[in-house]
């Protein structure tokens, strides 16, 4: 893909902190950001000392399927892991909404190793009838390390 087209397309955009897809929420306490010739991703609102959330991410339809989203989200996850984040959460529109464009979104997060753990409707801040699929992934074990011999 030509570099000029990638820049013009806004290949990958992601929400960091309070200005995600829905434009609300608290300011971020920590954020991982990546830049590349083919796009940009920022993600990860710090929810606590060791947990985070990717608020939103999108790849321009004209360049999907080239691994751009995977590479850039992998970089955000690597940065969050290095910062001590263990579980990470992503929310997207649940399949029960029967809105086909989000089938690919859910499939992407599942390929990235996220597991759907719940559906909430209405999720606070989301309008009723837009069920939220809650996905999580463990970047590292959340089991406390015990001294040997225990």
Secondary structure, DSSP 8 states (H G I E B T S, - for coil): --HHHHHHHT-EEEE-TT-STT--S---S--EEEEETTEEEEE-EE-SSSEEEE-EEEE-GGGTTSSHHHHHHHHHHHHHHHTT--EEEEEEE-GGG--THHHHHHHHHHHTT-EEEEEETT-TTS-TT--EEEEEEESS--S----TT-
